[in-house]
């Protein structure tokens, strides 16, 4: 398992603030931009939504 870098975290967090439920297309773009798997991005958003509850 890999942890997110600060840069990845800031980009994901900014994207989350814009839209907490991104489409698969948005997740795909983020994953290629951040050098993460699409599943990794999806799980990050799931965990972030759970954390905000």
N, CA, C, O and CB atoms as a CASP TS submission, in Angstrom:
PFRMAT TS
TARGET T0000
AUTHOR 0000-0000-0000
METHOD Language model
MODEL 1
PARENT N/A
ATOM      1  N   UNK     1       0.838  -1.182   0.000  1.00  0.00           N
ATOM      2  CA  UNK     1       0.000   0.000   0.000  1.00  0.00           C
ATOM      3  C   UNK     1       0.876   1.235   0.000  1.00  0.00           C
ATOM      4  O   UNK     1       1.875   1.301   0.717  1.00  0.00           O
ATOM      5  CB  UNK     1      -0.950   0.004   1.206  1.00  0.00           C
ATOM      6  N   UNK     2       0.496   2.216  -0.811  1.00  0.00           N
ATOM      7  CA  UNK     2       1.284   3.446  -0.870  1.00  0.00           C
ATOM      8  C   UNK     2       0.493   4.593  -0.284  1.00  0.00           C
ATOM      9  O   UNK     2      -0.716   4.702  -0.485  1.00  0.00           O
ATOM     10  CB  UNK     2       1.699   3.767  -2.313  1.00  0.00           C
ATOM     11  N   UNK     3       1.184   5.437   0.435  1.00  0.00           N
ATOM     12  CA  UNK     3       0.545   6.628   0.980  1.00  0.00           C
ATOM     13  C   UNK     3       0.573   7.721  -0.071  1.00  0.00           C
ATOM     14  O   UNK     3       1.418   7.719  -0.966  1.00  0.00           O
ATOM     15  CB  UNK     3       1.244   7.097   2.284  1.00  0.00           C
ATOM     16  N   UNK     4      -0.360   8.653   0.048  1.00  0.00           N
ATOM     17  CA  UNK     4      -0.370   9.760  -0.908  1.00  0.00           C
ATOM     18  C   UNK     4       0.695  10.773  -0.515  1.00  0.00           C
ATOM     19  O   UNK     4       0.949  10.998   0.669  1.00  0.00           O
ATOM     20  CB  UNK     4      -1.769  10.432  -0.972  1.00  0.00           C
ATOM     21  N   UNK     5       1.308  11.374  -1.513  1.00  0.00           N
ATOM     22  CA  UNK     5       2.286  12.424  -1.249  1.00  0.00           C
ATOM     23  C   UNK     5       1.531  13.708  -0.914  1.00  0.00           C
ATOM     24  O   UNK     5       0.314  13.786  -1.082  1.00  0.00           O
ATOM     25  CB  UNK     5       3.243  12.632  -2.473  1.00  0.00           C
ATOM     26  N   UNK     6       2.257  14.702  -0.445  1.00  0.00           N
ATOM     27  CA  UNK     6       1.625  15.989  -0.124  1.00  0.00           C
ATOM     28  C   UNK     6       0.966  16.586  -1.356  1.00  0.00           C
ATOM     29  O   UNK     6      -0.140  17.121  -1.280  1.00  0.00           O
ATOM     30  CB  UNK     6       2.658  16.975   0.449  1.00  0.00           C
ATOM     31  N   UNK     7       1.649  16.491  -2.492  1.00  0.00           N
ATOM     32  CA  UNK     7       1.114  17.055  -3.736  1.00  0.00           C
ATOM     33  C   UNK     7      -0.181  16.342  -4.132  1.00  0.00           C
ATOM     34  O   UNK     7      -1.168  16.980  -4.498  1.00  0.00           O
ATOM     35  CB  UNK     7       2.158  16.946  -4.875  1.00  0.00           C
ATOM     36  N   UNK     8      -0.158  15.010  -4.053  1.00  0.00           N
ATOM     37  CA  UNK     8      -1.358  14.243  -4.383  1.00  0.00           C
ATOM     38  C   UNK     8      -2.490  14.619  -3.436  1.00  0.00           C
ATOM     39  O   UNK     8      -3.627  14.824  -3.862  1.00  0.00           O
ATOM     40  CB  UNK     8      -1.078  12.724  -4.314  1.00  0.00           C
ATOM     41  N   UNK     9      -2.171  14.708  -2.153  1.00  0.00           N
ATOM     42  CA  UNK     9      -3.183  15.037  -1.151  1.00  0.00           C
ATOM     43  C   UNK     9      -3.824  16.391  -1.441  1.00  0.00           C
ATOM     44  O   UNK     9      -5.048  16.518  -1.414  1.00  0.00           O
ATOM     45  CB  UNK     9      -2.565  15.038   0.249  1.00  0.00           C
ATOM     46  N   UNK    10      -3.001  17.402  -1.719  1.00  0.00           N
ATOM     47  CA  UNK    10      -3.536  18.743  -1.968  1.00  0.00           C
ATOM     48  C   UNK    10      -4.412  18.771  -3.216  1.00  0.00           C
ATOM     49  O   UNK    10      -5.451  19.432  -3.229  1.00  0.00           O
ATOM     50  CB  UNK    10      -2.394  19.751  -2.111  1.00  0.00           C
ATOM     51  N   UNK    11      -4.006  18.066  -4.257  1.00  0.00           N
ATOM     52  CA  UNK    11      -4.801  18.010  -5.482  1.00  0.00           C
ATOM     53  C   UNK    11      -6.115  17.282  -5.242  1.00  0.00           C
ATOM     54  O   UNK    11      -7.170  17.741  -5.680  1.00  0.00           O
ATOM     55  CB  UNK    11      -4.014  17.321  -6.603  1.00  0.00           C
ATOM     56  N   UNK    12      -6.057  16.152  -4.551  1.00  0.00           N
ATOM     57  CA  UNK    12      -7.274  15.395  -4.255  1.00  0.00           C
ATOM     58  C   UNK    12      -8.209  16.199  -3.356  1.00  0.00           C
ATOM     59  O   UNK    12      -9.422  16.205  -3.563  1.00  0.00           O
ATOM     60  CB  UNK    12      -6.926  14.054  -3.591  1.00  0.00           C
ATOM     61  N   UNK    13      -7.651  16.869  -2.372  1.00  0.00           N
ATOM     62  CA  UNK    13      -8.463  17.657  -1.441  1.00  0.00           C
ATOM     63  C   UNK    13      -9.148  18.817  -2.171  1.00  0.00           C
ATOM     64  O   UNK    13     -10.318  19.105  -1.921  1.00  0.00           O
ATOM     65  CB  UNK    13      -7.589  18.194  -0.284  1.00  0.00           C
ATOM     66  N   UNK    14      -8.418  19.479  -3.068  1.00  0.00           N
ATOM     67  CA  UNK    14      -9.007  20.576  -3.845  1.00  0.00           C
ATOM     68  C   UNK    14     -10.129  20.053  -4.733  1.00  0.00           C
ATOM     69  O   UNK    14     -11.173  20.691  -4.868  1.00  0.00           O
ATOM     70  CB  UNK    14      -7.930  21.279  -4.702  1.00  0.00           C
ATOM     71  N   UNK    15      -9.910  18.899  -5.332  1.00  0.00           N
ATOM     72  CA  UNK    15     -10.932  18.288  -6.174  1.00  0.00           C
ATOM     73  C   UNK    15     -12.144  17.894  -5.340  1.00  0.00           C
ATOM     74  O   UNK    15     -13.281  18.038  -5.788  1.00  0.00           O
ATOM     75  CB  UNK    15     -10.367  17.063  -6.907  1.00  0.00           C
ATOM     76  N   UNK    16     -11.907  17.400  -4.135  1.00  0.00           N
ATOM     77  CA  UNK    16     -13.000  17.012  -3.236  1.00  0.00           C
ATOM     78  C   UNK    16     -13.850  18.229  -2.870  1.00  0.00           C
ATOM     79  O   UNK    16     -15.076  18.137  -2.806  1.00  0.00           O
ATOM     80  CB  UNK    16     -12.442  16.346  -1.957  1.00  0.00           C
ATOM     81  N   UNK    17     -13.199  19.366  -2.632  1.00  0.00           N
ATOM     82  CA  UNK    17     -13.935  20.583  -2.270  1.00  0.00           C
ATOM     83  C   UNK    17     -14.839  21.036  -3.418  1.00  0.00           C
ATOM     84  O   UNK    17     -15.927  21.565  -3.187  1.00  0.00           O
ATOM     85  CB  UNK    17     -12.955  21.712  -1.889  1.00  0.00           C
ATOM     86  N   UNK    18     -14.387  20.828  -4.642  1.00  0.00           N
ATOM     87  CA  UNK    18     -15.211  21.175  -5.810  1.00  0.00           C
ATOM     88  C   UNK    18     -16.373  20.204  -5.964  1.00  0.00           C
ATOM     89  O   UNK    18     -17.507  20.612  -6.216  1.00  0.00           O
ATOM     90  CB  UNK    18     -14.358  21.178  -7.091  1.00  0.00           C
ATOM     91  N   UNK    19     -16.079  18.911  -5.808  1.00  0.00           N
ATOM     92  CA  UNK    19     -17.097  17.886  -6.007  1.00  0.00           C
ATOM     93  C   UNK    19     -16.721  16.637  -5.212  1.00  0.00           C
ATOM     94  O   UNK    19     -15.777  15.935  -5.577  1.00  0.00           O
ATOM     95  CB  UNK    19     -17.260  17.552  -7.515  1.00  0.00           C
ATOM     96  N   UNK    20     -17.458  16.348  -4.115  1.00  0.00           N
ATOM     97  CA  UNK    20     -17.119  15.176  -3.311  1.00  0.00           C
ATOM     98  C   UNK    20     -17.442  13.835  -3.972  1.00  0.00           C
ATOM     99  O   UNK    20     -16.991  12.790  -3.504  1.00  0.00           O
ATOM    100  CB  UNK    20     -17.833  15.255  -2.011  1.00  0.00           C
ATOM    101  N   UNK    21     -18.220  13.860  -5.058  1.00  0.00           N
ATOM    102  CA  UNK    21     -18.553  12.612  -5.764  1.00  0.00           C
ATOM    103  C   UNK    21     -18.184  12.745  -7.242  1.00  0.00           C
ATOM    104  O   UNK    21     -19.057  12.988  -8.075  1.00  0.00           O
ATOM    105  CB  UNK    21     -20.071  12.270  -5.609  1.00  0.00           C
ATOM    106  N   UNK    22     -16.908  12.590  -7.572  1.00  0.00           N
ATOM    107  CA  UNK    22     -16.476  12.763  -8.962  1.00  0.00           C
ATOM    108  C   UNK    22     -16.954  11.625  -9.861  1.00  0.00           C
ATOM    109  O   UNK    22     -17.155  10.497  -9.413  1.00  0.00           O
ATOM    110  CB  UNK    22     -14.961  12.864  -9.028  1.00  0.00           C
ATOM    111  N   UNK    23     -17.127  11.947 -11.120  1.00  0.00           N
ATOM    112  CA  UNK    23     -17.505  10.929 -12.102  1.00  0.00           C
ATOM    113  C   UNK    23     -16.293  10.035 -12.379  1.00  0.00           C
ATOM    114  O   UNK    23     -15.167  10.357 -12.001  1.00  0.00           O
ATOM    115  CB  UNK    23     -18.028  11.589 -13.426  1.00  0.00           C
ATOM    116  N   UNK    24     -16.547   8.920 -13.038  1.00  0.00           N
ATOM    117  CA  UNK    24     -15.445   8.007 -13.358  1.00  0.00           C
ATOM    118  C   UNK    24     -14.444   8.686 -14.293  1.00  0.00           C
ATOM    119  O   UNK    24     -13.244   8.422 -14.227  1.00  0.00           O
ATOM    120  CB  UNK    24     -15.983   6.707 -14.003  1.00  0.00           C
ATOM    121  N   UNK    25     -14.947   9.558 -15.156  1.00  0.00           N
ATOM    122  CA  UNK    25     -14.064  10.283 -16.064  1.00  0.00           C
ATOM    123  C   UNK    25     -13.132  11.213 -15.283  1.00  0.00           C
ATOM    124  O   UNK    25     -11.938  11.287 -15.571  1.00  0.00           O
ATOM    125  CB  UNK    25     -14.888  11.087 -17.088  1.00  0.00           C
ATOM    126  N   UNK    26     -13.677  11.914 -14.305  1.00  0.00           N
ATOM    127  CA  UNK    26     -12.867  12.802 -13.468  1.00  0.00           C
ATOM    128  C   UNK    26     -11.839  12.002 -12.682  1.00  0.00           C
ATOM    129  O   UNK    26     -10.685  12.411 -12.560  1.00  0.00           O
ATOM    130  CB  UNK    26     -13.759  13.609 -12.507  1.00  0.00           C
ATOM    131  N   UNK    27     -12.262  10.858 -12.150  1.00  0.00           N
ATOM    132  CA  UNK    27     -11.332   9.999 -11.400  1.00  0.00           C
ATOM    133  C   UNK    27     -10.209   9.500 -12.298  1.00  0.00           C
ATOM    134  O   UNK    27      -9.058   9.405 -11.873  1.00  0.00           O
ATOM    135  CB  UNK    27     -12.079   8.803 -10.779  1.00  0.00           C
ATOM    136  N   UNK    28     -10.551   9.181 -13.546  1.00  0.00           N
ATOM    137  CA  UNK    28      -9.533   8.706 -14.490  1.00  0.00           C
ATOM    138  C   UNK    28      -8.505   9.805 -14.761  1.00  0.00           C
ATOM    139  O   UNK    28      -7.301   9.548 -14.777  1.00  0.00           O
ATOM    140  CB  UNK    28     -10.190   8.248 -15.817  1.00  0.00           C
ATOM    141  N   UNK    29      -8.990  11.029 -14.973  1.00  0.00           N
ATOM    142  CA  UNK    29      -8.077  12.154 -15.216  1.00  0.00           C
ATOM    143  C   UNK    29      -7.174  12.397 -14.013  1.00  0.00           C
ATOM    144  O   UNK    29      -5.967  12.591 -14.161  1.00  0.00           O
ATOM    145  CB  UNK    29      -8.869  13.431 -15.541  1.00  0.00           C
ATOM    146  N   UNK    30      -7.767  12.385 -12.821  1.00  0.00           N
ATOM    147  CA  UNK    30      -6.973  12.589 -11.606  1.00  0.00           C
ATOM    148  C   UNK    30      -5.922  11.500 -11.450  1.00  0.00           C
ATOM    149  O   UNK    30      -4.779  11.785 -11.092  1.00  0.00           O
ATOM    150  CB  UNK    30      -7.880  12.621 -10.372  1.00  0.00           C
ATOM    151  N   UNK    31      -6.300  10.260 -11.715  1.00  0.00           N
ATOM    152  CA  UNK    31      -5.360   9.155 -11.525  1.00  0.00           C
ATOM    153  C   UNK    31      -4.154   9.276 -12.455  1.00  0.00           C
ATOM    154  O   UNK    31      -3.023   9.019 -12.043  1.00  0.00           O
ATOM    155  CB  UNK    31      -6.064   7.818 -11.757  1.00  0.00           C
ATOM    156  N   UNK    32      -4.391   9.666 -13.701  1.00  0.00           N
ATOM    157  CA  UNK    32      -3.252   9.799 -14.616  1.00  0.00           C
ATOM    158  C   UNK    32      -2.414  11.024 -14.254  1.00  0.00           C
ATOM    159  O   UNK    32      -1.189  11.001 -14.377  1.00  0.00           O
ATOM    160  CB  UNK    32      -3.740   9.900 -16.079  1.00  0.00           C
ATOM    161  N   UNK    33      -3.070  12.084 -13.812  1.00  0.00           N
ATOM    162  CA  UNK    33      -2.367  13.307 -13.426  1.00  0.00           C
ATOM    163  C   UNK    33      -1.504  13.074 -12.180  1.00  0.00           C
ATOM    164  O   UNK    33      -0.412  13.629 -12.065  1.00  0.00           O
ATOM    165  CB  UNK    33      -3.374  14.444 -13.171  1.00  0.00           C
ATOM    166  N   UNK    34      -1.999  12.253 -11.249  1.00  0.00           N
ATOM    167  CA  UNK    34      -1.320  12.057  -9.967  1.00  0.00           C
ATOM    168  C   UNK    34      -0.500  10.775  -9.901  1.00  0.00           C
ATOM    169  O   UNK    34       0.103  10.470  -8.871  1.00  0.00           O
ATOM    170  CB  UNK    34      -2.328  12.051  -8.861  1.00  0.00           C
ATOM    171  N   UNK    35      -0.476  10.026 -10.999  1.00  0.00           N
ATOM    172  CA  UNK    35       0.265   8.763 -11.032  1.00  0.00           C
ATOM    173  C   UNK    35      -0.249   7.797  -9.960  1.00  0.00           C
ATOM    174  O   UNK    35       0.527   7.179  -9.231  1.00  0.00           O
ATOM    175  CB  UNK    35       1.771   9.022 -10.835  1.00  0.00           C
ATOM    176  N   UNK    36      -1.576   7.688  -9.889  1.00  0.00           N
ATOM    177  CA  UNK    36      -2.239   6.760  -8.969  1.00  0.00           C
ATOM    178  C   UNK    36      -3.143   5.862  -9.800  1.00  0.00           C
ATOM    179  O   UNK    36      -3.421   6.159 -10.962  1.00  0.00           O
ATOM    180  CB  UNK    36      -3.058   7.523  -7.856  1.00  0.00           C
ATOM    181  N   UNK    37      -3.602   4.763  -9.207  1.00  0.00           N
ATOM    182  CA  UNK    37      -4.577   3.931  -9.909  1.00  0.00           C
ATOM    183  C   UNK    37      -5.952   4.584  -9.776  1.00  0.00           C
ATOM    184  O   UNK    37      -6.199   5.344  -8.839  1.00  0.00           O
ATOM    185  CB  UNK    37      -4.590   2.467  -9.342  1.00  0.00           C
ATOM    186  N   UNK    38      -6.844   4.281 -10.718  1.00  0.00           N
ATOM    187  CA  UNK    38      -8.202   4.828 -10.615  1.00  0.00           C
ATOM    188  C   UNK    38      -8.870   4.290  -9.353  1.00  0.00           C
ATOM    189  O   UNK    38      -9.641   4.995  -8.703  1.00  0.00           O
ATOM    190  CB  UNK    38      -9.047   4.471 -11.879  1.00  0.00           C
ATOM    191  N   UNK    39      -8.572   3.051  -9.016  1.00  0.00           N
ATOM    192  CA  UNK    39      -9.131   2.465  -7.789  1.00  0.00           C
ATOM    193  C   UNK    39      -8.610   3.206  -6.556  1.00  0.00           C
ATOM    194  O   UNK    39      -9.358   3.440  -5.607  1.00  0.00           O
ATOM    195  CB  UNK    39      -8.779   0.958  -7.695  1.00  0.00           C
ATOM    196  N   UNK    40      -7.342   3.570  -6.574  1.00  0.00           N
ATOM    197  CA  UNK    40      -6.760   4.321  -5.457  1.00  0.00           C
ATOM    198  C   UNK    40      -7.444   5.662  -5.267  1.00  0.00           C
ATOM    199  O   UNK    40      -7.694   6.085  -4.139  1.00  0.00           O
ATOM    200  CB  UNK    40      -5.269   4.533  -5.679  1.00  0.00           C
ATOM    201  N   UNK    41      -7.747   6.332  -6.374  1.00  0.00           N
ATOM    202  CA  UNK    41      -8.448   7.616  -6.315  1.00  0.00           C
ATOM    203  C   UNK    41      -9.862   7.397  -5.787  1.00  0.00           C
ATOM    204  O   UNK    41     -10.347   8.161  -4.952  1.00  0.00           O
ATOM    205  CB  UNK    41      -8.485   8.296  -7.714  1.00  0.00           C
ATOM    206  N   UNK    42     -10.515   6.357  -6.276  1.00  0.00           N
ATOM    207  CA  UNK    42     -11.882   6.058  -5.845  1.00  0.00           C
ATOM    208  C   UNK    42     -11.924   5.792  -4.337  1.00  0.00           C
ATOM    209  O   UNK    42     -12.793   6.309  -3.635  1.00  0.00           O
ATOM    210  CB  UNK    42     -12.441   4.843  -6.620  1.00  0.00           C
ATOM    211  N   UNK    43     -10.997   4.995  -3.853  1.00  0.00           N
ATOM    212  CA  UNK    43     -10.943   4.667  -2.428  1.00  0.00           C
ATOM    213  C   UNK    43     -10.640   5.916  -1.610  1.00  0.00           C
ATOM    214  O   UNK    43     -11.204   6.097  -0.531  1.00  0.00           O
ATOM    215  CB  UNK    43      -9.882   3.579  -2.159  1.00  0.00           C
ATOM    216  N   UNK    44      -9.750   6.786  -2.110  1.00  0.00           N
ATOM    217  CA  UNK    44      -9.438   8.020  -1.395  1.00  0.00           C
ATOM    218  C   UNK    44     -10.705   8.853  -1.210  1.00  0.00           C
ATOM    219  O   UNK    44     -10.954   9.365  -0.119  1.00  0.00           O
ATOM    220  CB  UNK    44      -8.361   8.832  -2.151  1.00  0.00           C
ATOM    221  N   UNK    45     -11.505   8.991  -2.268  1.00  0.00           N
ATOM    222  CA  UNK    45     -12.748   9.763  -2.172  1.00  0.00           C
ATOM    223  C   UNK    45     -13.743   9.095  -1.224  1.00  0.00           C
ATOM    224  O   UNK    45     -14.425   9.781  -0.463  1.00  0.00           O
ATOM    225  CB  UNK    45     -13.380   9.932  -3.563  1.00  0.00           C
ATOM    226  N   UNK    46     -13.833   7.775  -1.262  1.00  0.00           N
ATOM    227  CA  UNK    46     -14.728   7.064  -0.335  1.00  0.00           C
ATOM    228  C   UNK    46     -14.310   7.328   1.108  1.00  0.00           C
ATOM    229  O   UNK    46     -15.143   7.633   1.961  1.00  0.00           O
ATOM    230  CB  UNK    46     -14.722   5.539  -0.624  1.00  0.00           C
ATOM    231  N   UNK    47     -13.015   7.207   1.369  1.00  0.00           N
ATOM    232  CA  UNK    47     -12.514   7.433   2.722  1.00  0.00           C
ATOM    233  C   UNK    47     -12.708   8.882   3.154  1.00  0.00           C
ATOM    234  O   UNK    47     -13.031   9.148   4.312  1.00  0.00           O
ATOM    235  CB  UNK    47     -11.039   7.057   2.810  1.00  0.00           C
ATOM    236  N   UNK    48     -12.514   9.814   2.232  1.00  0.00           N
ATOM    237  CA  UNK    48     -12.659  11.238   2.558  1.00  0.00           C
ATOM    238  C   UNK    48     -14.111  11.570   2.876  1.00  0.00           C
ATOM    239  O   UNK    48     -14.389  12.346   3.790  1.00  0.00           O
ATOM    240  CB  UNK    48     -12.157  12.118   1.394  1.00  0.00           C
ATOM    241  N   UNK    49     -15.041  10.979   2.118  1.00  0.00           N
ATOM    242  CA  UNK    49     -16.463  11.213   2.405  1.00  0.00           C
ATOM    243  C   UNK    49     -16.833  10.638   3.766  1.00  0.00           C
ATOM    244  O   UNK    49     -17.601  11.247   4.510  1.00  0.00           O
ATOM    245  CB  UNK    49     -17.352  10.592   1.305  1.00  0.00           C
ATOM    246  N   UNK    50     -16.293   9.471   4.093  1.00  0.00           N
ATOM    247  CA  UNK    50     -16.569   8.856   5.395  1.00  0.00           C
ATOM    248  C   UNK    50     -15.993   9.715   6.527  1.00  0.00           C
ATOM    249  O   UNK    50     -16.601   9.850   7.588  1.00  0.00           O
ATOM    250  CB  UNK    50     -15.981   7.424   5.455  1.00  0.00           C
ATOM    251  N   UNK    51     -14.831  10.281   6.286  1.00  0.00           N
ATOM    252  CA  UNK    51     -14.169  11.115   7.293  1.00  0.00           C
ATOM    253  C   UNK    51     -14.960  12.393   7.570  1.00  0.00           C
ATOM    254  O   UNK    51     -14.938  12.907   8.688  1.00  0.00           O
ATOM    255  CB  UNK    51     -12.750  11.469   6.837  1.00  0.00           C
ATOM    256  N   UNK    52     -15.653  12.901   6.564  1.00  0.00           N
ATOM    257  CA  UNK    52     -16.373  14.169   6.730  1.00  0.00           C
ATOM    258  C   UNK    52     -17.713  13.996   7.442  1.00  0.00           C
ATOM    259  O   UNK    52     -18.361  14.981   7.798  1.00  0.00           O
ATOM    260  CB  UNK    52     -16.600  14.813   5.376  1.00  0.00           C
ATOM    261  N   UNK    53     -18.128  12.747   7.649  1.00  0.00           N
ATOM    262  CA  UNK    53     -19.416  12.511   8.334  1.00  0.00           C
ATOM    263  C   UNK    53     -19.330  12.841   9.811  1.00  0.00           C
ATOM    264  O   UNK    53     -20.316  12.702  10.533  1.00  0.00           O
ATOM    265  CB  UNK    53     -19.860  11.055   8.161  1.00  0.00           C
TER
END
